[in-house]
């Protein structure tokens, strides 16, 4: 899917994933590069350090091996998505891409009678 900035999402190639996995292994066991817990099958995610939507390349220097449930979700939800949403909002505003607001099609409110002021003479009701 193409982003607002005009480029497609780039996943990490298999060679980069293998090299990142080798980097996170200590004593023959893989560990999360975020919190340090031991990774098991199905709980591993390869995450961009600099988000792909903000220009992060799919290279080994930009790849981290994180545990899926705590580190990867927390990084994506609290850091990456808000930064990319703000970048999209700034881009939309700069180029006038925000949607037009629709005016409500109704009669509107009844006009109020003008209020008395000190400079206008008082009208006596009879």
Buried (B, 14 or more C-beta within 10 A) or exposed (E): EEBBEEEEEEEBEEEBBEBBBEBBEEEEEBBBBBEEEEBEEEBBBBBBEBBBBEEBBBBBEBBBBBBBEBBBBBBBEEEBEEBBEEBBEEEEEEEEEEEEEEEEEEEEEEEEEEEEEEEEEEEEEE
